């Protein structure tokens, strides 16, 4: 994920970040 990603800021794994983005949780 990008450094600006909310998931990355929370220290979540890249795979989790991608899944959440796919679900539209962090649609920016």
Secondary structure, DSSP 8 states (H G I E B T S, - for coil): --TT-HHHHTT--HHHHHHHHHHTTT--
